[in-house]
Amino acid sequence: MSFLKPSVFSRFLLTFPSLRWMPCQSWAFLRWPNLDGFMSVLVLVLIWSMFAEIRFIPSSSMYPTLRVGDRIIAEKVSYYFKNPAVNDLVLFTVPKNLQDMGYKKEDVFIKRIVAKAGDLVQFQHGMLYVNGIAQREDFITEMPTHCKQNETCVSVPRGHVYVLGDNRHNSYDSRSWGPLPIANIYGRFIFRCSRPTNS
């Protein structure tokens, strides 16, 4: 079973002087409190901040999926390897056309992708149609009774997606400001870690 042994390269990495502090050599790095333990926690926090972050939900635009006061975990890695997909809940920075309306560049929204590049989006009597097919959306509370783009087809351009809030009556989304550039997306919702309790 010699193939299970560490390679020459990995043995070199673990014995190289500048890498000897790395926590992967043993479980001793979990000792606390001491400088090694502090440094290890700091490294883990830095790694966490690179790949994930916690966000607070301030509005009801994604109700009932997400509620005001919820804290969510978003990961920031998967879209380096794949394109955003329909039904993903994505975090994105404010597009340029919204910055011209007074939003700050660092403002972050969360919405659901309902259509991708090349799709035709249309609303009829409050129902969403993508490429002429009515969408079954069990995650919304109720269908909106009106829509600014009723009866009008919107073609999602290349490099963009169409995003909507689950609370269609109270969401500022692609219906108002158009398709979202994929370049503005920086994270994907993966977990809700808290919800306010009723007192």
Secondary structure as GFF3:
##gff-version 3
##sequence-region A 1 199
A	DSSP	three_ten_helix	2	4	.	.	.	ID=ss1
A	DSSP	alpha_helix	8	15	.	.	.	ID=ss2
A	DSSP	three_ten_helix	17	19	.	.	.	ID=ss3
A	DSSP	three_ten_helix	23	25	.	.	.	ID=ss4
A	DSSP	three_ten_helix	27	30	.	.	.	ID=ss5
A	DSSP	alpha_helix	35	51	.	.	.	ID=ss6
A	DSSP	beta_strand	52	56	.	.	.	ID=ss7
A	DSSP	beta_strand	71	75	.	.	.	ID=ss8
A	DSSP	three_ten_helix	78	80	.	.	.	ID=ss9
A	DSSP	beta_strand	89	93	.	.	.	ID=ss10
A	DSSP	alpha_helix	96	99	.	.	.	ID=ss11
A	DSSP	beta_strand	108	116	.	.	.	ID=ss12
A	DSSP	beta_strand	120	124	.	.	.	ID=ss13
A	DSSP	beta_strand	127	130	.	.	.	ID=ss14
A	DSSP	beta_strand	133	134	.	.	.	ID=ss15
A	DSSP	beta_strand	154	155	.	.	.	ID=ss16
A	DSSP	beta_strand	160	164	.	.	.	ID=ss17
A	DSSP	three_ten_helix	168	170	.	.	.	ID=ss18
A	DSSP	alpha_helix	174	177	.	.	.	ID=ss19
A	DSSP	beta_strand	180	181	.	.	.	ID=ss20
A	DSSP	three_ten_helix	182	184	.	.	.	ID=ss21
A	DSSP	beta_strand	185	194	.	.	.	ID=ss22
###
